[in-house]
Amino acid sequence: MSEQWKETVEDRVETVENIDFSKEEEQIYEESITRIKEDLDSGLGFDEACSKLVVEDEEFKRLIIDDYLKMTIADLHFNKEQSTQEVADMLKIPETRIANARAEMLDEVLQASVDAYHTESGEAEGPTGNA
């Protein structure tokens, strides 16, 4: 496992720990992320690797898969400047799926920025005006 990828996973696991998952859920999350990475390294495609996960709670499983995809996009696309097509080819999934996840990530960053603004300014909603 590359050191940079490991740091990305550790950062995300730390974030997940702050969401108040149980210790069991944290362990399932971490083991699942590692399992996907190992299966991809062995040549499986992303969907094939994810289908091998054994997580009883389907919503939690979707969260894990979504997080892994977003961590991969953050690492390869934003950090290493690979195109969405290159990331899609590596994961053996359609490029539109990468583009959609990337757009969702940018929306999440925008929403987090808006939320931080409201928290810091003490305003319940954004500025009002007549523009």
Sequence and secondary structure as in RCSB ss.txt:
>XXXX:A:sequence
MSEQWKETVEDRVETVENIDFSKEEEQIYEESITRIKEDLDSGLGFDEACSKLVVEDEEFKRLIIDDYLKMTIAD
LHFNKEQSTQEVADMLKIPETRIANARAEMLDEVLQASVDAYHTESGEAEGPTGNA
>XXXX:A:secstr
  HHHHHHHHHHHHHHHTTT  HHHHHHHHHHHHHHHHHHHTT  HHHHHHT   S HHHHHHHHHHHHHHHIII
IIIIS   HHHHHHHHTS HHHHHHHHHHHHHHHHHHHHHHHHHHHT SS      
